[in-house]
């Protein structure tokens, strides 16, 4: 994963923003940016989803969506219960994730 990030950061068209689907991946991005001398959010904006598995993320200013673990689990159990008791596939549900705004996204 780090090698792929470094390849992107060394390309002629460096991305201006990244979205990672786990905060530990954002950690790799932070490390690679530091290695390349790039500043977050001045050079690259970063937003993630989870707020669970990189404890230092908050201190580094990572903007992230809080994964609604409890709500996801509750929904999954309700849907499974419906399927088992009725024999019919339950309808899809939507669970919202709250955005925790910190300082890793540049205002434009």
C-alpha positions as CSV (number, residue, x, y, z in Angstrom):
1,X,0.0,0.0,0.0
2,X,2.8,2.4,0.9
3,X,4.5,1.7,-2.4
4,X,1.3,2.6,-4.3
5,X,1.0,5.8,-2.4
6,X,4.6,6.7,-3.0
7,X,4.2,6.1,-6.7
8,X,1.2,8.5,-6.7
9,X,3.1,11.1,-4.8
10,X,6.1,10.9,-7.1
11,X,4.0,11.1,-10.3
12,X,3.7,14.3,-12.4
13,X,0.0,14.7,-11.5
14,X,0.0,14.4,-7.7
15,X,-3.5,14.2,-6.4
16,X,-4.8,17.1,-4.4
17,X,-7.0,15.0,-2.1
18,X,-7.3,11.4,-0.9
19,X,-10.2,9.5,0.7
20,X,-9.2,6.4,2.7
21,X,-11.5,3.7,3.8
22,X,-9.8,3.0,7.2
23,X,-7.8,5.5,9.3
24,X,-4.8,3.2,9.4
25,X,-4.5,3.7,5.6
26,X,-4.6,7.5,6.2
27,X,-1.6,6.9,8.6
28,X,0.4,5.4,5.7
29,X,-0.6,8.5,3.6
30,X,0.6,10.8,6.3
31,X,3.9,9.0,6.6
32,X,4.5,9.0,2.8
33,X,3.6,12.7,2.6
34,X,6.1,13.4,5.4
35,X,8.8,11.4,3.5
36,X,8.1,13.5,0.3
37,X,8.0,16.8,2.2
38,X,4.3,17.3,1.4
39,X,2.1,19.1,3.9
40,X,-1.4,18.0,4.9
41,X,-3.7,19.9,4.2
42,X,-1.7,22.6,2.3
43,X,-0.5,20.2,-0.4
44,X,-2.9,17.3,-0.1
45,X,-6.3,17.0,1.7
46,X,-7.1,13.8,3.5
47,X,-10.5,12.5,4.7
48,X,-11.2,9.0,6.0
49,X,-13.8,6.6,7.3
50,X,-13.6,4.9,10.6
51,X,-12.2,6.9,13.6
52,X,-11.4,3.6,15.2
53,X,-8.0,2.1,14.3
54,X,-5.5,4.9,14.3
55,X,-5.4,6.4,17.8
56,X,-3.0,9.2,16.8
57,X,-5.4,10.3,13.9
58,X,-7.2,12.8,16.1
59,X,-3.9,14.4,17.2
60,X,-2.7,14.5,13.6
61,X,-5.9,16.4,12.6
62,X,-7.4,13.6,10.5
63,X,-10.9,14.5,9.3
64,X,-12.9,11.3,9.3
65,X,-16.4,9.8,9.3
66,X,-17.2,8.0,12.6
67,X,-18.0,4.4,11.7
68,X,-21.4,3.7,13.4
69,X,-20.4,0.3,14.7
70,X,-23.3,-0.1,17.2
71,X,-25.9,1.0,14.6
72,X,-24.4,-1.3,12.0
73,X,-24.5,-4.3,14.3
74,X,-28.0,-3.6,15.5
75,X,-29.2,-3.3,11.9
76,X,-27.5,-6.5,10.9
77,X,-29.1,-8.4,13.8
78,X,-32.5,-7.0,13.0
79,X,-32.2,-7.9,9.3
80,X,-31.0,-11.4,10.1
81,X,-33.8,-11.9,12.6
82,X,-36.3,-10.8,9.9
83,X,-34.8,-13.2,7.4
84,X,-34.8,-16.1,9.8
85,X,-38.3,-15.5,11.2
86,X,-40.1,-14.6,7.9
87,X,-38.0,-16.4,5.3
88,X,-37.9,-13.3,3.2
89,X,-35.0,-11.2,2.4
90,X,-35.1,-7.9,4.4
91,X,-35.0,-4.5,2.7
92,X,-31.7,-2.6,2.6
93,X,-31.2,0.0,5.3
94,X,-29.1,3.1,5.5
95,X,-27.0,3.9,8.5
96,X,-25.5,7.4,8.8
97,X,-21.9,8.2,9.8
98,X,-21.1,11.4,11.5
99,X,-18.4,13.6,10.1
100,X,-15.7,14.6,12.5
101,X,-14.1,17.7,11.1
102,X,-10.5,18.3,12.1
103,X,-7.7,19.9,10.1
104,X,-6.7,17.5,7.3
105,X,-8.9,19.1,4.6
106,X,-8.0,22.4,3.0
107,X,-10.6,25.0,2.5
108,X,-11.0,26.3,-1.0
